[in-house]
Amino acid sequence: MGKLKKVKQHRLHHEGTPTLIISTLVLAAVCLASYHWLYGSMNWLCYLIVAAFVVLFAIIVNFFRCPIRIFEGDTADNVVVAPADGRVVVIEEVEENEYFHDRRIMVSVFMSVTNVHANWFPCQGLVKMVRHHSGNFMKAWLPKASTENERSTVVIQTPSGHDVLVCQIAGAVARRIVTYATEGQECYIDNHMGFIKFGSRVDVYLPLDTEICVKMGQLTVGNGTVIAHLKNK
């Protein structure tokens, strides 16, 4: 199993800049309005409103955190790491009909609004395909979300010749998927693949002979939790 190197560097993701600016202005406006209209006569309500907005602001800040993580396994060869922070909600053999048109093992990580929503490349290799699909915004944990929701598909060919498909999927609240991967790009574990705003999931499609290293309900750390080992060809 790989582990995370403890680093001191933390930052906020640049995708959150507009949201954080607006949230800061709204928080300031709520605090001023509450103090002006309620302080003195209804102190308890003033404190309650401000506290609620402070908690909401803290959740938004946490959502846009962008921790610097470095994978420290013995080797990155044939290793597949979790592409996101969250919880494993699917491990099953499915028919993949967008790219492979055959049976694959799908491992899905669901991200709640309290998770960091940066996405990492799950393996190293060459990006063969990047494709965006418009769609619905059903709850991300529903099975139909994998094929009917707004999503972005990335196919990576590993140095050993395996093809791994990664799909960023929007959820009921998410309204924007950002994918940094480009076709022909060399990608590495530790690099960001993209970002999804406000609640979503990431599916990883693997060959049937892959050794799965996680179980249902397990919490994952993006770029830290090893979810699978690919077999040597």
C-alpha positions as CSV (number, residue, x, y, z in Angstrom):
1,M,0.0,0.0,0.0
2,G,1.2,3.5,-0.7
3,K,1.2,6.2,1.9
4,L,1.1,10.0,1.9
5,K,4.1,12.0,2.6
6,K,3.2,14.6,5.2
7,V,3.8,18.1,3.7
8,K,3.1,21.5,5.1
9,Q,1.9,23.1,1.9
10,H,-1.8,23.8,1.7
11,R,-3.7,26.2,-0.5
12,L,-7.2,27.0,-1.8
13,H,-8.0,25.8,-5.3
14,H,-8.1,28.6,-7.9
15,E,-11.5,27.2,-9.1
16,G,-13.0,28.5,-5.9
17,T,-11.8,32.1,-6.1
18,P,-15.1,33.7,-7.5
19,T,-17.2,31.6,-5.1
20,L,-15.1,32.5,-2.1
21,I,-15.1,36.2,-3.0
22,I,-18.9,36.2,-3.3
23,S,-19.2,34.2,-0.1
24,T,-17.0,36.6,1.8
25,L,-19.1,39.6,0.7
26,V,-22.3,37.8,1.6
27,L,-21.0,36.9,5.0
28,A,-19.9,40.4,5.7
29,A,-23.3,41.8,4.5
30,V,-25.2,39.3,6.7
31,C,-23.1,40.2,9.8
32,L,-23.6,43.9,9.3
33,A,-27.3,43.6,8.6
34,S,-27.8,41.3,11.6
35,Y,-26.0,43.7,13.9
36,H,-27.9,46.7,12.6
37,W,-31.4,45.3,12.8
38,L,-31.3,42.7,15.5
39,Y,-28.4,43.4,17.9
40,G,-29.7,44.8,21.2
41,S,-33.3,43.7,20.8
42,M,-32.8,40.1,19.7
43,N,-29.2,39.3,20.4
44,W,-29.8,35.5,20.4
45,L,-31.2,35.7,16.8
46,C,-28.4,37.9,15.6
47,Y,-25.8,35.4,17.0
48,L,-27.7,32.4,15.5
49,I,-27.8,33.9,12.0
50,V,-24.1,34.9,12.1
51,A,-23.1,31.5,13.4
52,A,-25.0,29.7,10.7
53,F,-23.4,31.7,8.0
54,V,-19.9,31.3,9.5
55,V,-20.4,27.5,9.5
56,L,-21.6,27.6,5.9
57,F,-18.6,29.7,4.9
58,A,-16.2,27.3,6.7
59,I,-17.7,24.4,4.7
60,I,-17.2,26.3,1.4
61,V,-13.6,27.0,2.3
62,N,-13.0,23.4,3.2
63,F,-14.6,22.3,-0.1
64,F,-12.1,24.4,-2.1
65,R,-9.0,23.3,-0.1
66,C,-6.2,22.0,-2.4
67,P,-3.8,20.0,-0.3
68,I,-0.4,19.2,-1.8
69,R,0.0,15.4,-1.7
70,I,2.9,13.3,-2.8
71,F,2.4,9.5,-3.3
72,E,5.1,7.5,-1.6
73,G,4.6,4.0,-2.7
74,D,7.5,1.8,-3.6
75,T,6.6,2.3,-7.3
76,A,3.9,3.9,-9.3
77,D,4.0,1.2,-11.9
78,N,0.6,-0.6,-12.3
79,V,-0.7,1.3,-9.3
80,V,-4.2,2.9,-9.4
81,V,-4.9,5.5,-6.6
82,A,-8.1,7.1,-5.6
83,P,-8.9,10.0,-7.9
84,A,-10.7,11.9,-5.1
85,D,-11.5,12.2,-1.4
86,G,-14.7,10.4,-0.5
87,R,-16.2,7.0,0.0
88,V,-16.3,3.9,-2.2
89,V,-19.9,3.4,-3.3
90,V,-19.5,0.9,-6.1
91,I,-17.2,-2.1,-6.8
92,E,-18.7,-4.2,-9.6
93,E,-18.3,-5.7,-13.0
94,V,-20.2,-3.7,-15.6
95,E,-20.6,-3.3,-19.3
96,E,-18.6,-0.2,-20.4
97,N,-20.2,1.1,-23.7
98,E,-18.5,4.4,-24.3
99,Y,-14.9,3.4,-25.1
100,F,-14.2,-0.3,-24.3
101,H,-17.5,-1.9,-25.3
102,D,-16.8,-4.8,-23.0
103,R,-16.8,-5.8,-19.4
104,R,-14.8,-3.8,-16.8
105,I,-14.5,-3.5,-13.1
106,M,-15.9,-0.1,-12.0
107,V,-14.8,1.5,-8.7
108,S,-16.7,4.6,-7.8
109,V,-15.8,7.2,-5.2
110,F,-18.6,9.5,-4.1
111,M,-17.7,13.0,-2.8
112,S,-20.0,14.8,-0.3
113,V,-20.1,18.6,-0.1
114,T,-17.7,18.4,2.9
115,N,-14.9,16.7,0.9
116,V,-12.1,18.3,-1.0
117,H,-13.2,18.3,-4.6
118,A,-9.9,18.4,-6.5
119,N,-9.5,15.3,-8.7
120,W,-6.1,13.5,-9.2
121,F,-5.0,11.3,-12.1
122,P,-5.4,7.7,-10.8
123,C,-2.4,6.4,-12.7
124,Q,0.5,7.5,-14.8
125,G,0.6,7.2,-18.5
126,L,-0.5,8.9,-21.7
127,V,-3.9,10.6,-22.1
128,K,-5.6,9.0,-25.1
129,M,-9.0,10.6,-25.0
130,V,-10.8,13.4,-23.3
131,R,-14.6,13.8,-24.0
132,H,-17.3,15.9,-22.3
133,H,-20.9,14.9,-22.2
134,S,-23.8,17.2,-21.4
135,G,-26.6,15.5,-19.4
136,N,-28.8,15.5,-16.3
137,F,-28.0,16.4,-12.7
138,M,-29.5,13.4,-10.8
139,K,-28.1,12.4,-7.4
140,A,-24.5,11.2,-8.0
141,W,-24.8,7.9,-6.1
142,L,-27.6,6.6,-8.4
143,P,-26.6,4.0,-10.9
144,K,-28.0,6.0,-13.9
145,A,-25.7,8.9,-13.0
146,S,-22.8,7.1,-14.7
147,T,-24.4,7.3,-18.1
148,E,-27.1,10.0,-17.9
149,N,-25.5,12.8,-15.8
150,E,-23.2,15.6,-17.0
151,R,-19.8,14.0,-17.1
152,S,-16.3,14.1,-18.5
153,T,-14.4,11.0,-19.6
154,V,-10.6,10.6,-19.7
155,V,-8.8,7.5,-21.0
156,I,-5.2,6.9,-19.9
157,Q,-2.8,4.3,-21.3
158,T,-0.4,3.2,-18.7
159,P,3.3,2.4,-19.5
160,S,2.5,-1.3,-19.3
161,G,-0.2,-1.0,-22.0
162,H,-3.3,-1.0,-19.9
163,D,-6.2,1.4,-20.7
164,V,-7.9,3.0,-17.7
165,L,-11.0,5.1,-18.1
166,V,-11.8,7.8,-15.5
167,C,-15.2,9.5,-15.5
168,Q,-16.0,12.7,-13.6
169,I,-19.7,12.9,-12.9
170,A,-21.8,15.8,-11.8
171,G,-24.4,15.4,-9.1
172,A,-27.7,17.0,-8.1
173,V,-25.9,20.1,-6.8
174,A,-22.8,20.1,-9.0
175,R,-23.1,22.3,-12.0
176,R,-19.6,22.5,-13.3
177,I,-17.0,19.9,-14.2
178,V,-13.5,21.1,-14.9
179,T,-11.1,18.7,-16.7
180,Y,-7.4,19.7,-17.1
181,A,-6.4,16.6,-19.0
182,T,-5.7,17.0,-22.7
183,E,-5.3,14.3,-25.4
184,G,-1.6,13.4,-25.9
185,Q,-0.6,14.7,-22.5
186,E,1.7,12.6,-20.3
187,C,0.1,12.3,-16.9
188,Y,1.4,11.3,-13.5
189,I,0.2,10.4,-10.1
190,D,0.4,13.5,-7.9
191,N,-1.0,15.7,-10.7
192,H,-4.5,17.2,-10.7
193,M,-6.8,15.9,-13.4
194,G,-9.7,18.3,-12.7
195,F,-12.2,19.6,-10.3
196,I,-16.0,19.2,-9.7
197,K,-18.0,21.8,-7.9
198,F,-20.4,20.8,-5.1
199,G,-21.1,17.1,-4.7
200,S,-20.3,14.5,-7.3
201,R,-18.5,11.2,-8.0
202,V,-15.6,9.8,-10.0
203,D,-15.8,6.3,-11.7
204,V,-12.7,4.3,-12.6
205,Y,-13.0,1.5,-15.1
206,L,-10.3,-1.2,-14.8
207,P,-9.5,-4.5,-16.6
208,L,-11.3,-7.6,-15.2
209,D,-8.0,-9.2,-13.9
210,T,-7.2,-6.1,-11.8
211,E,-6.5,-6.7,-8.1
212,I,-8.9,-4.4,-6.2
213,C,-7.5,-3.1,-2.9
214,V,-10.5,-1.3,-1.4
215,K,-13.9,-2.4,-0.1
216,M,-17.4,-0.9,-0.2
217,G,-17.9,2.0,2.1
218,Q,-14.2,2.6,2.6
219,L,-13.1,6.2,2.9
220,T,-10.5,7.3,0.3
221,V,-7.9,10.0,0.2
222,G,-7.3,11.4,-3.3
223,N,-3.8,10.5,-4.5
224,G,-3.2,8.5,-1.3
225,T,-5.4,5.5,-1.1
226,V,-4.4,2.6,-3.5
227,I,-7.6,1.3,-4.9
228,A,-6.1,-1.3,-7.3
229,H,-3.1,-3.0,-8.8
230,L,-3.0,-3.7,-12.5
231,K,-1.6,-7.0,-13.6
232,N,1.6,-7.1,-15.7
233,K,1.1,-7.8,-19.3
